[in-house]
Amino acid sequence: MLIVDDEELIRTGIARLVTQAGTSFQVIGTCSSAKEALASLEQEEIDLIITDIRMPEMDGLELLTEVRHLHPNVFSLVISGYEEFEYARSALKLGASDYILKPIDRKQFREQLNNMIELVTTHRKKQFLQQDLEHKSQKADDFQVGNFLNSVLYASRLPHVKEWQGLLNPLCHYRLIAASIDRVPRADAYSQRDYELFEYVMNGIIREIGSGFGGSEASAISLRSWNGLDGWGWVLINHNKQEEPDGEADADDASSSEIDRFCERLTVKLHETFAKYLPVSVSLGVSSELQDISTIGQAAAEARASLQRRLFEGGGKCHWLEKQPAYNLLNVQETKSAALRLSDLESKLFNVMRLFDEDVIRATVDDLFSIWKKNTLFSGDLPANVLALMLRATILIDEIRLEDRDTGKLMSTTYIESTWRKMQVSSDVLELKEELMRFLLLIAGKLKSLRFQSEKEPVEKAKTYIEQHLADDLTLGVVAGEIYLNPSYFSNLFKIQTGENFLNYVTRIRMDKARELMQDRVLKLNEIANKVGYQNPKYFTKLFKEYYGSTPTDYREHQLK
């Protein structure tokens, strides 16, 4: 309650009567003038004013007129004497709930206060029910709009222009803001459940700040926020176009400036609140300004692209598309050059992976990230670029027509989804690069192993053929022909797989077999020579001595006693 009277004794007396009445009203102030009362109403939440009618400068009736206009939820009682009855009647017309006749009757005054308590309580209930109804209606409306926009942003659905009607004005200037919790998995102390809670709080903050951040009727700026399907928060700031044929360009410029100022104030307020209530940082990505709500898919791509700059510029910041490197597309030649360079680097990467040159793989990945960092057009969806490289690397396994079950498990649907999720929320470019590098080196190692196994098979076949045909003419051409390989290619492959050339290998195997046959003393030396492919006994003796340091005869006499 606020008591207003220009006489201090009357103010004090009414305050004492209120206390003695024993109601739930509390006198939080007394004022000596109407102007002082209006100032108090700006500072305090008042339910009831008791005011005298006759006051200098601004009387009670003028005060009631101002209160009715500026504070319609405040009730009032006027103090009046019998001679001022017409004033009291005027006060009732101006919205006063009742009048108090002088001198004040204590019992009647108590009844009047009780009546006022009932009026205030009933009014509050109506206000609460109205606000609750409006809140539920707004919540249902926001939910409907959020579902609709999510279907556009995440399912790439192109809605018909009629679908926008009743939800959003299709003709407006707008910007789209994406918000995401920053994560640094390498040094992370939080669980997945923790991050789900952080995302819930983040989206709650966005809704709370957004609800009190709407533009004025004059500005025509409105704001909508909703939860994305991936835990991200989304904010749509739009300025409805005014139909002004004259000076339309100036009107567009004014709308753009107003949206920019509004957006800047909002992002600053959001980051201040995030820092106050969350133990982790939040990054914001702001799209360019667009002028047709049906292009919101483009705005979402731009907001995501801007937000992903946190990988290079750090988390906890607001990233605007216009402030990103290479956003100005006037230098088309430079953009084309960067695109060609990326294409060349990707081709080079997959070529060196087949050779498993780790140093070159690492250097090529560094070059790729360098171009992504410098050019927003290509770094906009960096997680998608990285995941695409990982999928292409897996396809290399199929290109050599071999099946690797371990790789199949590695790139399962579950793995792809978890990796994509981790990349999308990461705010650490080093973590993202390490994830890609680890995977590429793993695939390169598997390629090397698979290639070794595929090349080892013909060599093993050749070795088996040699052991089974030691008595035959074992030339390079004969053996290569048996396994359907070019002699020159077979010679190089054999050397790589066994570590010795073909002729030396055949000679060693024949000598080992000859020494084994000498265990049988029934066999003559020329028979042993024939069995291991030597028709000339003298040449056989010469080779055997070079290998074992003695002739076949001496070996049999001295070594086999």
C-alpha positions in Angstrom: 0.0 0.0 0.0 1.0 3.6 -0.7 -0.5 6.5 1.2 -0.7 9.9 -0.5 -1.6 13.1 1.3 -0.1 16.5 1.5 -0.6 16.6 5.4 1.8 14.5 7.4 -0.5 13.9 10.3 -3.2 12.4 8.0 -0.6 10.2 6.3 0.7 9.0 9.7 -2.8 8.5 11.0 -4.0 6.4 8.0 -0.8 4.3 8.3 -1.6 3.6 12.0 -5.1 2.6 11.1 -3.9 0.1 8.5 -1.7 -1.5 11.0 -4.4 -1.6 13.7 -6.9 -3.2 11.2 -4.8 -6.3 11.2 -5.1 -7.1 7.4 -2.4 -8.4 5.1 -1.7 -4.9 3.7 1.7 -3.5 4.3 2.4 0.3 4.1 5.6 0.5 2.1 5.6 4.3 1.8 3.9 7.6 2.2 4.0 10.5 -0.2 3.2 14.1 0.2 2.3 14.8 -3.4 0.9 13.1 -6.5 4.2 13.5 -8.4 6.1 11.8 -5.6 3.6 9.0 -5.7 4.0 8.5 -9.4 7.8 8.3 -8.9 7.3 5.6 -6.2 5.1 3.6 -8.5 8.0 3.4 -11.0 10.2 1.9 -8.2 7.9 -0.3 -6.2 5.2 -2.9 -6.9 2.1 -1.4 -5.4 -1.3 -3.1 -5.0 -3.3 -0.2 -3.5 -3.1 3.6 -3.3 -5.0 5.6 -0.7 -5.0 9.2 -1.7 -6.6 12.5 -0.7 -8.4 14.3 -3.5 -7.4 17.9 -2.6 -3.7 18.3 -3.1 -1.6 21.2 -4.5 0.0 21.0 -8.0 -1.6 17.7 -9.0 -4.8 16.7 -7.2 -6.0 13.1 -6.5 -8.2 13.0 -9.6 -5.3 13.8 -11.9 -3.2 11.2 -10.0 -5.9 8.5 -10.6 -5.9 9.4 -14.3 -2.2 8.9 -14.6 -2.3 5.7 -12.5 -5.1 4.3 -14.7 -3.0 4.9 -17.8 0.4 3.9 -16.6 -0.3 1.3 -13.9 -3.7 -0.3 -14.7 -3.2 -3.1 -12.2 -3.0 -0.7 -9.2 -6.2 -0.3 -7.2 -7.1 2.9 -5.4 -9.2 4.3 -2.5 -9.9 8.1 -2.2 -10.3 10.1 1.0 -13.3 12.4 0.7 -15.5 14.5 3.0 -19.3 15.0 2.6 -18.7 18.4 1.0 -16.5 16.7 -1.6 -18.9 14.0 -2.6 -18.9 15.1 -6.3 -15.2 14.6 -6.3 -15.6 11.1 -4.9 -18.1 10.3 -7.6 -15.6 11.5 -10.2 -12.9 9.4 -8.6 -15.1 6.3 -9.0 -15.6 7.0 -12.7 -11.8 7.3 -13.0 -11.3 3.8 -11.7 -11.2 4.2 -7.9 -12.5 1.1 -6.1 -14.1 2.9 -3.3 -14.0 6.2 -1.2 -13.3 6.8 2.5 -15.4 9.4 4.2 -14.0 11.7 6.8 -13.8 11.3 9.7 -12.7 7.7 9.1 -14.8 5.0 10.8 -12.4 2.3 12.0 -14.8 -0.7 11.6 -15.9 0.5 8.1 -12.3 1.1 7.2 -11.3 -2.4 8.1 -14.2 -3.8 6.0 -13.1 -1.6 3.1 -9.5 -3.0 3.4 -10.8 -6.6 3.4 -12.9 -5.8 0.3 -9.7 -4.5 -1.3 -7.8 -7.6 -0.4 -10.5 -9.7 -2.1 -10.3 -7.5 -5.2 -6.5 -7.6 -5.4 -6.5 -11.4 -4.9 -9.1 -12.1 -7.5 -7.3 -9.8 -9.9 -4.1 -11.6 -9.3 -5.7 -15.0 -10.0 -7.1 -13.7 -13.2 -3.7 -12.3 -14.2 -2.0 -15.6 -13.4 -4.6 -17.6 -15.4 -4.3 -15.2 -18.3 -0.5 -15.3 -18.3 -0.5 -19.1 -17.9 -2.9 -19.4 -20.9 -0.7 -17.1 -22.9 2.4 -19.0 -21.9 0.9 -22.3 -22.9 -0.4 -20.9 -26.1 3.0 -19.4 -26.9 4.7 -22.6 -25.9 2.5 -24.6 -28.2 3.1 -22.1 -31.0 6.8 -22.2 -30.4 6.8 -26.0 -30.4 4.8 -26.1 -33.7 7.2 -23.6 -35.3 10.3 -25.5 -33.8 9.1 -28.8 -35.3 8.4 -27.2 -38.6 11.8 -25.4 -38.8 13.6 -28.6 -37.6 12.0 -30.5 -40.5 13.5 -27.8 -42.8 16.9 -27.6 -41.2 17.6 -31.2 -40.5 15.6 -33.1 -43.1 16.3 -30.6 -45.9 12.6 -30.5 -46.7 11.5 -27.7 -49.0 8.1 -26.5 -47.7 5.5 -24.9 -49.9 5.1 -21.2 -49.5 1.6 -21.8 -48.0 3.1 -23.8 -45.1 4.8 -20.6 -43.8 1.5 -18.8 -43.5 0.3 -18.6 -39.9 3.8 -19.5 -38.6 6.2 -17.0 -39.9 6.0 -14.0 -42.2 7.7 -15.1 -45.4 8.6 -11.6 -46.4 11.1 -10.3 -43.8 14.7 -9.5 -43.2 16.2 -12.1 -40.9 19.3 -13.6 -39.4 19.7 -17.1 -37.9 21.9 -17.9 -34.9 23.2 -21.4 -34.1 24.4 -22.1 -30.5 26.4 -25.1 -29.4 28.3 -26.2 -26.3 32.0 -26.3 -26.8 33.8 -29.6 -26.1 37.5 -30.4 -25.9 37.5 -34.2 -25.7 41.2 -34.5 -25.1 41.0 -32.8 -21.8 37.3 -33.4 -21.0 36.2 -34.0 -17.4 32.5 -34.2 -18.2 30.3 -37.2 -19.2 27.8 -37.4 -22.0 25.1 -37.0 -19.4 26.7 -33.8 -18.1 26.7 -32.4 -21.7 23.0 -33.3 -22.1 22.3 -31.3 -19.0 24.5 -28.4 -20.2 22.5 -28.3 -23.5 19.2 -28.3 -21.6 20.4 -25.3 -19.5 21.8 -23.5 -22.6 18.5 -23.8 -24.5 16.6 -22.7 -21.3 18.8 -19.6 -21.2 18.2 -18.9 -24.8 14.4 -19.1 -24.3 14.5 -17.0 -21.2 16.7 -14.2 -22.6 14.8 -14.3 -25.9 11.4 -13.9 -24.2 12.5 -10.6 -22.7 14.5 -9.4 -25.7 11.7 -8.8 -28.2 11.7 -5.7 -30.3 9.2 -2.9 -29.9 6.1 -2.4 -32.0 7.8 0.4 -33.8 10.9 -1.7 -34.7 8.8 -4.6 -35.9 11.6 -7.0 -34.8 10.6 -10.4 -33.4 12.5 -13.3 -32.1 11.9 -17.1 -32.0 14.0 -19.7 -30.4 13.8 -23.5 -30.5 15.8 -26.7 -29.7 17.6 -28.4 -32.6 17.5 -32.1 -33.0 21.3 -32.4 -32.2 21.3 -30.4 -28.9 22.0 -27.1 -30.7 20.0 -24.1 -30.0 18.5 -21.9 -32.8 17.4 -18.3 -32.7 15.6 -16.6 -35.6 15.6 -12.8 -35.6 13.4 -11.2 -38.2 12.3 -7.7 -39.1 9.0 -7.7 -41.0 9.2 -5.7 -44.2 7.2 -2.5 -44.3 5.4 -1.7 -47.5 7.0 1.6 -48.3 7.2 2.1 -52.1 9.1 5.4 -51.7 12.6 5.1 -50.2 12.4 1.3 -50.2 16.3 1.0 -50.3 16.6 3.3 -47.3 14.0 1.3 -45.5 15.9 -1.9 -46.2 19.1 -0.3 -44.9 17.4 0.8 -41.7 16.0 -2.7 -41.2 19.5 -4.2 -41.6 21.1 -1.8 -39.2 18.4 -2.5 -36.6 18.7 -6.3 -36.9 22.5 -6.0 -36.6 22.3 -3.9 -33.5 19.6 -6.2 -32.0 21.7 -9.3 -32.8 24.8 -7.8 -31.3 23.1 -6.9 -28.1 21.4 -10.4 -27.9 24.6 -12.3 -28.5 26.5 -10.3 -25.8 23.7 -10.9 -23.3 23.6 -14.6 -24.1 27.3 -15.0 -23.6 27.2 -13.1 -20.3 24.4 -15.4 -19.1 26.1 -18.6 -20.4 29.3 -17.6 -18.5 27.3 -17.1 -15.3 25.3 -20.3 -15.3 27.4 -22.9 -17.2 30.8 -24.4 -16.4 31.6 -24.8 -20.2 31.7 -22.2 -23.0 29.1 -21.8 -25.8 29.9 -20.8 -29.3 27.4 -18.8 -31.5 27.3 -18.7 -35.3 25.4 -15.9 -37.1 24.3 -16.2 -40.7 24.3 -13.4 -43.2 21.1 -11.3 -43.5 18.6 -12.9 -45.9 15.3 -11.5 -47.1 13.1 -14.5 -47.8 12.3 -16.9 -45.0 12.0 -19.8 -47.5 15.8 -19.7 -47.8 16.2 -20.6 -44.1 18.1 -23.7 -45.2 20.8 -21.5 -46.6 20.8 -19.5 -43.4 21.2 -22.7 -41.4 24.2 -23.7 -43.5 25.8 -20.3 -43.0 25.2 -20.3 -39.3 26.7 -23.8 -39.0 29.6 -22.6 -41.2 30.2 -19.6 -39.0 30.0 -21.6 -35.8 32.5 -24.2 -37.0 35.1 -21.4 -37.2 35.5 -22.1 -33.4 37.8 -25.0 -34.5 40.3 -22.4 -35.7 39.4 -19.3 -33.6 38.5 -20.9 -30.3 35.3 -21.5 -28.4 33.1 -19.2 -26.4 32.8 -16.6 -29.1 30.3 -15.2 -31.6 31.3 -15.9 -35.2 29.6 -13.8 -37.9 29.7 -15.0 -41.5 30.6 -11.5 -42.8 33.6 -11.4 -40.5 35.1 -14.7 -41.8 38.1 -15.0 -44.1 37.3 -15.1 -47.8 33.6 -14.2 -47.3 34.0 -11.6 -50.0 33.5 -13.6 -53.2 34.7 -10.9 -55.6 38.0 -12.8 -56.1 36.4 -15.7 -58.0 39.7 -16.8 -59.4 41.2 -17.2 -56.0 38.2 -19.3 -54.8 38.5 -21.5 -57.9 42.2 -21.9 -57.2 41.6 -23.0 -53.6 39.0 -25.5 -54.8 41.4 -27.0 -57.3 44.1 -27.1 -54.7 41.8 -29.0 -52.3 40.9 -31.5 -55.1 44.6 -32.1 -55.9 45.5 -32.6 -52.2 42.7 -35.1 -51.7 43.8 -37.1 -54.8 47.4 -37.0 -53.5 46.3 -38.1 -50.1 44.6 -41.3 -51.4 47.5 -42.0 -53.6 50.1 -41.8 -50.8 47.9 -43.9 -48.6 48.3 -46.8 -51.0 52.1 -46.5 -50.4 51.8 -46.0 -46.6 54.1 -43.0 -46.6 53.2 -41.6 -43.1 55.3 -38.4 -43.4 53.6 -37.5 -46.7 50.1 -38.4 -45.3 50.7 -36.1 -42.3 52.0 -33.2 -44.5 49.0 -33.5 -46.9 46.5 -33.4 -44.1 48.3 -30.3 -42.7 47.9 -28.7 -46.1 44.2 -29.6 -46.3 43.5 -28.0 -42.9 45.5 -24.9 -43.9 43.2 -24.3 -46.9 40.1 -25.0 -44.8 41.2 -22.5 -42.2 41.9 -19.7 -44.8 38.7 -20.2 -46.8 35.3 -20.1 -45.1 33.6 -21.6 -48.2 35.4 -24.8 -47.6 35.7 -24.8 -43.8 32.1 -24.1 -43.3 31.2 -27.7 -42.6 34.6 -29.0 -41.6 33.2 -32.1 -39.7 31.4 -33.2 -42.9 34.5 -32.7 -44.9 36.6 -34.8 -42.5 33.9 -37.6 -42.3 33.8 -37.7 -46.1 37.5 -38.2 -46.2 37.2 -41.1 -43.7 34.5 -42.7 -45.7 36.5 -42.4 -48.9 39.5 -43.9 -47.2 37.4 -47.0 -46.2 36.3 -47.4 -49.9 40.0 -48.0 -50.8 39.7 -51.4 -49.1 37.1 -52.3 -51.7 39.1 -50.9 -54.6 41.6 -53.7 -54.3 38.7 -56.2 -54.1 39.6 -57.6 -50.7 37.3 -57.8 -47.7 38.5 -56.6 -44.3 36.0 -57.3 -41.6 37.8 -55.1 -39.0 37.5 -52.1 -41.2 33.9 -52.9 -41.8 33.3 -52.9 -38.1 35.3 -49.6 -37.7 33.0 -47.8 -40.2 29.8 -49.3 -38.9 26.7 -47.1 -38.7 27.1 -46.7 -35.0 30.7 -45.6 -35.4 29.8 -43.1 -38.1 27.1 -41.6 -36.0 29.2 -41.3 -32.8 32.1 -39.9 -34.8 29.9 -37.4 -36.5 28.4 -36.3 -33.2 31.9 -35.9 -31.7 33.1 -33.8 -34.6 30.0 -31.6 -34.7 30.4 -30.5 -31.1 34.2 -30.4 -31.0 35.8 -26.9 -30.5 39.4 -28.2 -30.9 40.8 -28.3 -34.4 43.8 -30.4 -33.2 41.4 -33.1 -31.8 39.6 -33.1 -35.2 42.8 -33.4 -37.1 44.1 -36.2 -34.8 40.9 -38.1 -35.3 41.3 -37.9 -39.1 45.0 -38.7 -39.0 44.6 -41.7 -36.7 41.9 -43.1 -39.0 43.8 -42.5 -42.3 47.0 -44.1 -40.9 44.9 -47.0 -39.7 43.4 -47.5 -43.2 46.8 -47.0 -44.8 48.3 -49.7 -42.6 45.4 -52.1 -43.5 46.0 -51.4 -47.2 49.6 -52.2 -46.8 48.9 -55.4 -44.9 46.2 -56.4 -47.5 48.5 -55.6 -50.4 51.3 -57.7 -48.7 48.9 -60.6 -48.3 47.7 -60.3 -51.9 51.3 -60.1 -53.3 52.5 -62.9 -51.0 50.1 -65.5 -52.5 51.8 -65.9 -56.0 55.3 -66.1 -54.4 54.1 -68.9 -52.1 52.7 -70.7 -55.1 56.1 -70.3 -56.8 58.0 -71.7 -53.8 55.7 -74.7 -53.7 56.2 -75.3 -57.4 60.0 -75.1 -57.0 60.0 -77.6 -54.1 57.9 -80.1 -56.1 60.0 -79.8 -59.3 63.6 -79.6 -58.2 64.6 -82.1 -60.8 63.1 -80.0 -63.6 64.4 -77.0 -65.5 63.6 -74.2 -63.0 64.2 -71.0 -65.0 62.6 -67.7 -64.0 60.5 -67.7 -67.1 59.2 -71.3 -66.5 58.1 -70.6 -62.9 56.6 -67.1 -63.7 54.6 -68.8 -66.5 53.3 -71.4 -64.0 51.8 -68.6 -61.8 50.7 -66.4 -64.8 53.0 -63.4 -64.0 55.3 -61.4 -66.1 58.9 -62.7 -65.5 60.3 -59.2 -64.8 57.4 -58.3 -62.4 57.7 -61.8 -60.8 61.5 -61.3 -60.3 61.0 -58.0 -58.4 58.1 -59.3 -56.4 60.0 -62.5 -55.5 63.0 -60.4 -54.3 60.7 -58.1 -52.2 58.8 -61.0 -50.5 61.8 -63.4 -49.9 64.8 -61.0 -49.6 66.8 -62.9 -52.2 66.8 -63.2 -56.0 65.1 -66.1 -57.8 68.3 -68.0 -58.9 70.0 -67.9 -55.4 66.8 -69.1 -53.8 66.5 -72.1 -56.2 70.2 -73.0 -55.7 69.8 -72.8 -51.9 66.7 -75.1 -51.9 68.5 -77.6 -54.2 71.6 -77.7 -52.0 69.5 -78.2 -48.9 67.6 -81.1 -50.6 70.8 -82.7 -51.8 72.2 -82.6 -48.2 69.0 -84.2 -47.0 69.2 -87.0 -49.7 72.8 -87.8 -48.6 71.4 -89.3 -45.5 70.3 -92.3 -47.7 73.7 -94.1 -48.4 72.0 -96.3 -51.0 71.7 -93.3 -53.3 74.7 -92.6 -55.5 76.0 -89.0 -55.8 75.1 -88.7 -59.5 71.5 -89.9 -58.6 71.3 -87.2 -55.9 72.5 -84.6 -58.4 69.8 -85.7 -60.9 67.1 -85.5 -58.3 67.9 -81.9 -57.5 68.1 -80.8 -61.1 71.8 -81.1 -62.0 72.7 -83.4 -64.9 76.4 -82.5 -64.7 78.0 -84.2 -61.6 81.1 -82.0 -61.7 79.0 -78.8 -61.6 76.9 -80.2 -58.8 80.1 -81.0 -56.8 81.4 -77.5 -57.4 78.2 -75.8 -56.1 78.0 -78.2 -53.1 81.5 -77.4 -52.1 80.8 -73.6 -52.3 77.8 -74.0 -50.0 79.2 -76.5 -47.4 83.0 -76.2 -47.7 83.5 -79.8 -48.7 82.7 -82.1 -51.7 79.7 -84.3 -51.5 82.0 -87.3 -51.0 83.9 -85.8 -48.1 80.6 -84.6 -46.6 79.1 -88.0 -46.6 82.3 -89.6 -45.2 83.0 -87.1 -42.4 79.8 -85.4 -41.6 77.5 -88.5 -41.6 79.6 -90.9 -39.5 
